[in-house]
Amino acid sequence: MSTSDGIDRVAAAIDETMREVSSTPLWSPWEHVEWLRLKADLLDRLAAARDGSTGALARRAELVRDRAERLADQLNRVPQAPQPRWELTGADETEVVRMWAEAADRA
């Protein structure tokens, strides 16, 4: 097994374990924010060990971190910036945006 495969297995185990633990309904919203931040930090460390800050793990860490910060902003009642109005020209672009939003929500 290569180092890269081992890191992928560790990342998958972290995802699965953190998903199971976070499904507990007794968490406060701030505990969930901290949990997401911890997950992002763990993924960042794995990304650094694997391929630096340019690979898929680093991008996943960034998605998780963004989700944590959006949740923290909502809890702090920070006004949200207006969403950009992109002119989508085809179904493929709309599909990509939908897939990205779903991935961000799962992170």
Beta strands, then each sheet from edge to edge (+ up, - down):
end
